[in-house]
Amino acid sequence: MRVEDSKLRAELADLGIEIRSGTSMSELTSLGIGGTTDLLRITRHESIPELLALLDRNQIPYKFLGGGSNLLIGDGELPWIILQLAKPDPEIVIEGNLAHVDAAADLGRTVTFCAKHDLGGMEGLIGVPGTVGGALRMNAGAYGMQIGSYVREVKLYRAAERRIEILRGTQISFEYRHTSFAPDDMMLAVTLELPSKLFKEVLQGIRICNEKRRSSQPLGQKSAGCIFKNPPGASAGRMIDELGLKGLSVGDARVSDRHANFFVNAGQASAKDMLTLIADVRRRVENAFGVKLEHEVVVWDA
Ligand code: EPU
């Protein structure tokens, strides 16, 4: 979808919005898959209520992109524009045990920045691609920890109220890869309260997690992390592996040889290829184990 109206483009410029016309979403997603649309970059959080009202008045549908690391976007010309926060400077401010982090900040860099200030707790998230906002929305976790445990406060655009609000951590429920945020809420910033830990100790934890991840996940390949959530008490990766499905392909979409719950784009996979592979694996797991796997990856099909 294209923003062509010159009056609207001028109004967007007044709000500090930068328009990148005809952006291929394959360049903004870790899967390297996705069609083309206009990308609007937001430089000031405070412009968001006015921006969305303007888009609604002009009947322009939109979606809000984080780091694009847990996302499968459809092929071709997309029927909505994409909004994304530009990174502010600085992205992180430390105040004692509190880290005030912009939602656009890179998650891995946030973990190491906090470590350098002798703050730990998030070692498990090292190597998880994406932004802090995306991690927050999904309650990203690994190696026994989840980001939700450290959330003291969240600044977000509340779609239902059409305004920016601050929520305390206790007002939000964080479950396994799920939060109580509404689907159209936009994460803007978070304050994390982290335990004091010496840099060298955090670094040791980071090294261990990095090593575990390197040995079990296809890190150098284009993927969206785990495709399915683990069903209660079971492992989606193990079930897919037990069925001998590693290497199963549709076009260039392929079940990873290293970890069966990672599906990789081994070349020029389309969204259609990937969705066909996901549906096929899901059906086979259901037939064999009677378990309906739930998507972990977010799908924006055109
Ligand atoms: N397994 C296999 N074959 C495979 C993959 C796994 O037999 O191909 C077995 C493993 O040997 C292990 C069990 O399944 O006994 C669990 O595997 P793993 O330790 O790799 O963890 P996981 O449950 O598959 C979860 C998260 C990952 C996270 C790791 C580490 C989900 C869906 N996945 O994977 O998160 O990195 O634990 O904590 O919860 C993600 O969310 O995108 C993600 C990658």
Boltz pocket constraint, residues with backbone or C-beta under 6 A from the ligand:
constraints:
  - pocket:
      binder: B
      contacts: [[A, 141], [A, 142], [A, 143], [A, 144], [A, 216], [A, 224], [A, 225], [A, 226], [A, 227], [A, 228], [A, 229], [A, 230], [A, 234], [A, 235], [A, 236], [A, 237], [A, 238], [A, 241], [A, 256], [A, 257], [A, 258], [A, 259], [A, 260], [A, 261], [A, 296]]
      max_distance: 6.0
